[in-house]
Amino acid sequence: MKRLIKQLVPPLLIEWVRSIKNSQYGFKGDYPSWEAAESRCKGYADDTIFELVKSAALAVKSGECYGERDSITFQEPQYIWASLACLMHVAAREGQLRVLDFGGSLGSVYYMNRRFFNGLTVEWSIVEQPHFVDFGKAVLSDEVLSFFHDVDECLSVKSPNVLLLSSVIQYLPTPFSILEELLSKSVPFVLLDRTPLTKAERSILTVQRVNPVIYSADYPAWIIDEYQLLEIFSSYGYEMIEIFHSELDFSGDGFTFKGLFFQKVIQ
């Protein structure tokens, strides 16, 4: 899953915030259930955080800044090059880029990479929480960017050729069952990015505490079992094209933020 410092935050400061590991921030605990972890959290649905995300998106839309990520605004693009390469691979193979951005906030990834989409046929469809979708439909939708309340609504009018899961499945109560539901739609390519993975042979349920330099919040968050993740993709006929370390996120004891890029090879 998916906040604001309205003024430009220097990249070195963001690196510092992101790399804090031995403090009260980051992934904490090992909880027996989602409910147990959630009871210790303020959560992402908090109205204040939504207002911060909304303000950042409006700043991008108006041209006040180039892009935003987690509500932090940037005057210049902040690319995740490996992820962008995967998207451009899809565009090159398919002749156009039609993205289903599940949990895509208010278009952060689209806006951050839009310079590379000039001259391409692009459809960018976001599935999000209701208040994000309602705002996106009313204010941000255009000939490229559109918002939907659920995947089936999106698929009734769009035909995506890549499913984007950027920093999202770790924030779902049942990540594997939801992933299986998404993979059952047989989108030709899947880009899973900014996801904490472990080789501990089990997923670990934690609480992620956000440094208040960004905003004050915490959420239940999974550190995902990498082996089980790969087995699920394989069982739905997907072959991994590439795996890479996330440029944006820190790693810690027993886990690493990674990106994975898959292609559907068995129908």
JOKAVEN-V251574 format. One record per pair of residues at least 12 apart in sequence whose C-alpha atoms are under 10 Angstrom apart, sorted by the first residue. I is the first residue (numbers start at 0). J is the second residue. Records with the same first field share a line. If there is no record, write none. Layout:
I->J + J
This chain:
0->43 + 69 + 101 + 102 + 103 + 104 + 127 + 164 + 165 + 166 + 167 + 168 + 169 + 170 + 171 + 193 + 194 + 218 + 220
1->43 + 52 + 68 + 69 + 70 + 102 + 103 + 104 + 105 + 107 + 127 + 165 + 166 + 167 + 170
2->43 + 47 + 48 + 49 + 50 + 51 + 52 + 53 + 54 + 55 + 56 + 67 + 68 + 69 + 70 + 71 + 72 + 213 + 214 + 215 + 216
3->48 + 49 + 50 + 51 + 52 + 53 + 54 + 55 + 56 + 67 + 68 + 69 + 70 + 71 + 72 + 212 + 213 + 214
4->51 + 52 + 54 + 55 + 67 + 69 + 70 + 71 + 72 + 73 + 212 + 213 + 214
5->51 + 54 + 55 + 58 + 64 + 67 + 70 + 71 + 72 + 73
6->55 + 64 + 71 + 72 + 73 + 74
7->64 + 67 + 71 + 72 + 73 + 74 + 75
8->71 + 72 + 73 + 74 + 212 + 213
9->73
10->73 + 77
12->212
13->71 + 212 + 213 + 247
14->247 + 248 + 249
15->249
16->209 + 210 + 211 + 212 + 213 + 249
17->209 + 210 + 247 + 248 + 249 + 250
18->247 + 248 + 249 + 250 + 251
19->210 + 249 + 250 + 251
20->249 + 250 + 251 + 252
21->251
22->210
23->207 + 208 + 209 + 210
24->206 + 207 + 208 + 209 + 210 + 211 + 217
25->205 + 206 + 207 + 208 + 209 + 210 + 217 + 249 + 250 + 251
26->203 + 204 + 205 + 206 + 207 + 208 + 209 + 217 + 218 + 219 + 220 + 221 + 222 + 251
27->204 + 205 + 206 + 207 + 208 + 219 + 220
28->203 + 204 + 205 + 206 + 207
29->202 + 203 + 204 + 205 + 206 + 221 + 222
30->203 + 204 + 205 + 206 + 219 + 221
31->203 + 204 + 205
32->172 + 204 + 205 + 219
33->171 + 172 + 173 + 204 + 205 + 206 + 219 + 220 + 221
34->172 + 219
35->204 + 205 + 206 + 219
36->204 + 205 + 206 + 207 + 217 + 218 + 219 + 220
37->172 + 205 + 206 + 217 + 218 + 219 + 220
38->206 + 218 + 219
39->206 + 217 + 218 + 219
40->206 + 207 + 208 + 216 + 217 + 218 + 219
41->208 + 215 + 216 + 217 + 218 + 219
42->207 + 215 + 216 + 217 + 218 + 219
43->170 + 216 + 217 + 218 + 219
44->128 + 130 + 131 + 218
45->216
46->130
47->214 + 215 + 216
48->69 + 70 + 214 + 215 + 216
49->70 + 104 + 130 + 131
50->70
51->69 + 70 + 71 + 214
52->67 + 68 + 69 + 70 + 71 + 72 + 104 + 105 + 107 + 131
53->70 + 104 + 105 + 131 + 134 + 135
54->70 + 72
55->67 + 68 + 69 + 70 + 71 + 72 + 73 + 105 + 107
56->68 + 70 + 71 + 72 + 104 + 105 + 106 + 107 + 110 + 135 + 138 + 139
57->105 + 138 + 139
58->72 + 73
59->72 + 73 + 74 + 106 + 107 + 110 + 111
60->110 + 138 + 139
62->74
64->76
65->77 + 110 + 111 + 112 + 113
66->106 + 107 + 108 + 109 + 110 + 111 + 112 + 113
67->105 + 106 + 107 + 108 + 110 + 111
68->104 + 105 + 106 + 107 + 108 + 110 + 111
69->104 + 107 + 213 + 214
70->104 + 105 + 107 + 213 + 214
71->213 + 214
73->111
75->111
76->110 + 111 + 112 + 113 + 114
77->111 + 112 + 247
78->108 + 111 + 112 + 246 + 247
79->108 + 111 + 112 + 192 + 193 + 245 + 246 + 247
80->112 + 245 + 246
81->192 + 241 + 242 + 243 + 244 + 245 + 246 + 258 + 259 + 260
82->108 + 163 + 165 + 190 + 191 + 192 + 193 + 243 + 245 + 246 + 258 + 259 + 260
83->108 + 111 + 112 + 115 + 190
85->161 + 188 + 189 + 190 + 240 + 241 + 259 + 260 + 261
86->98 + 112 + 115 + 116 + 161 + 162 + 163 + 188 + 189 + 190 + 260
87->115 + 116 + 119
88->188
89->160 + 161 + 187 + 188 + 189 + 262
90->116 + 119 + 120 + 121 + 160 + 161
91->119
93->160 + 161 + 187
94->119 + 120 + 121
95->116 + 118 + 119 + 120 + 121 + 122 + 159 + 160
96->116 + 119 + 120 + 121 + 122 + 123 + 159 + 160 + 161
97->120 + 121 + 122 + 123 + 124 + 143 + 157 + 158 + 159 + 160 + 161 + 162
98->121 + 122 + 123 + 124 + 125 + 144 + 157 + 158 + 159 + 160 + 161 + 162 + 163 + 186 + 188 + 189 + 190
99->122 + 123 + 124 + 125 + 126 + 145 + 146 + 147 + 150 + 153 + 154 + 157 + 158 + 159 + 160 + 161 + 162 + 163 + 164 + 186 + 189
100->123 + 124 + 125 + 126 + 127 + 146 + 150 + 159 + 161 + 162 + 163 + 164 + 165 + 167 + 190
101->124 + 125 + 126 + 127 + 147 + 149 + 150 + 162 + 163 + 164 + 165 + 166 + 167 + 168 + 181
102->125 + 126 + 127 + 128 + 131 + 163 + 164 + 165 + 166 + 167 + 168 + 170 + 171
103->123 + 124 + 125 + 126 + 127 + 128 + 131 + 146 + 163 + 164 + 165 + 166 + 167
104->125 + 126 + 127 + 128 + 131 + 132 + 135 + 146 + 167
105->125 + 126 + 127 + 131 + 132 + 134 + 135 + 136 + 139 + 140 + 144 + 145 + 146
106->123 + 124 + 125 + 135 + 139 + 140 + 144 + 145 + 146
108->123 + 163 + 165
109->121 + 122 + 123 + 124 + 125 + 143 + 144
110->144
120->143
121->142 + 143 + 144
122->141 + 142 + 143 + 144 + 145 + 157 + 158 + 159 + 160
123->140 + 141 + 142 + 143 + 144 + 145 + 146 + 157 + 159 + 161
124->140 + 143 + 144 + 145 + 146 + 147 + 150 + 153 + 154 + 157 + 158 + 159 + 162 + 163
125->144 + 145 + 146 + 147 + 148 + 149 + 150 + 153 + 163
126->145 + 146 + 147 + 148 + 149 + 150 + 151 + 152 + 153
127->146 + 147 + 148 + 149 + 150
128->147 + 148 + 149
129->146 + 147 + 148 + 149
130->148
131->146 + 147 + 148
132->145 + 146 + 147 + 148 + 149
133->146 + 147 + 148
134->146
135->147
145->157
150->180 + 181 + 184
151->181 + 184
154->184
158->186
159->185 + 186 + 187 + 188
160->185 + 186 + 187 + 188 + 189
161->185 + 186 + 187 + 188 + 189 + 190 + 260 + 261 + 262
162->181 + 182 + 184 + 185 + 186 + 187 + 188 + 189 + 190 + 191 + 260 + 261
163->188 + 189 + 190 + 191 + 192 + 260
164->178 + 189 + 190 + 191 + 192 + 193 + 194 + 258 + 259
165->190 + 191 + 192 + 193 + 194 + 258
166->191 + 192 + 193 + 194 + 195 + 248 + 256 + 257 + 258
167->191 + 192 + 193 + 194 + 220
168->191 + 192 + 193 + 194 + 195 + 220 + 221 + 222 + 223
169->193 + 194 + 195 + 196 + 202 + 204 + 205 + 219 + 220 + 221 + 222 + 223
170->194 + 204 + 206 + 207 + 218 + 219 + 220 + 221 + 222
171->219 + 220 + 221
172->204 + 219 + 220 + 221
173->221
174->221 + 223 + 228
175->223 + 224 + 227 + 228 + 231
176->231
178->228 + 231 + 232
179->228 + 231 + 232 + 234 + 235
182->231 + 232 + 234 + 235 + 236 + 237 + 263
183->235 + 236
184->235
185->235 + 236 + 237 + 262 + 263 + 264 + 265 + 266
186->237 + 262 + 263
187->237 + 261 + 262 + 263 + 264 + 266
188->237 + 238 + 239 + 240 + 260 + 261 + 262 + 263 + 264
189->232 + 237 + 238 + 239 + 240 + 259 + 260 + 261 + 262 + 263
190->239 + 240 + 241 + 242 + 258 + 259 + 260 + 261 + 262
191->242 + 257 + 258 + 259 + 260 + 261
192->242 + 243 + 244 + 245 + 256 + 257 + 258 + 259 + 260
193->243 + 244 + 245 + 246 + 247 + 248 + 249 + 255 + 256 + 257 + 258 + 259
194->221 + 222 + 223 + 225 + 244 + 245 + 248 + 254 + 255 + 256 + 257 + 258 + 259
195->220 + 221 + 222 + 223 + 224 + 225 + 244 + 245 + 248 + 249 + 250 + 251 + 253 + 254 + 255 + 256 + 257 + 258
196->221 + 222 + 223 + 224 + 225 + 226 + 228 + 250 + 253 + 254 + 255 + 256 + 257 + 258
197->221 + 222 + 223 + 224 + 225 + 226 + 251 + 252 + 253 + 254 + 255 + 256 + 257
198->222 + 223 + 224 + 225 + 226 + 227 + 253 + 254 + 255
199->222 + 223 + 224 + 225 + 226 + 253 + 254
200->223 + 224 + 225 + 226 + 227
201->222 + 223 + 224 + 225 + 226 + 227
202->221 + 222 + 223 + 224 + 225 + 226 + 227 + 228
203->220 + 221 + 222 + 223 + 224 + 254
204->219 + 220 + 221 + 222 + 223
205->218 + 219 + 220 + 221 + 222
206->218 + 219 + 220 + 221
207->219 + 220 + 221
208->220
222->253 + 254 + 255 + 256
223->254 + 255 + 256
224->254
225->254 + 255 + 257
229->259
232->261 + 262 + 263
233->261 + 263 + 264 + 265
234->265
235->263 + 264 + 265 + 266
236->261 + 262 + 263 + 264 + 265 + 266
237->260 + 261 + 262 + 263 + 264 + 265 + 266
238->260 + 261 + 262 + 263 + 264 + 265
239->259 + 260 + 261 + 262 + 263 + 264
240->259 + 260 + 261 + 262
241->258 + 259 + 260 + 261 + 262
242->257 + 258 + 259 + 260 + 261
243->256 + 257 + 258 + 259 + 260
244->256 + 257 + 258 + 259
245->257 + 258 + 259
246->258
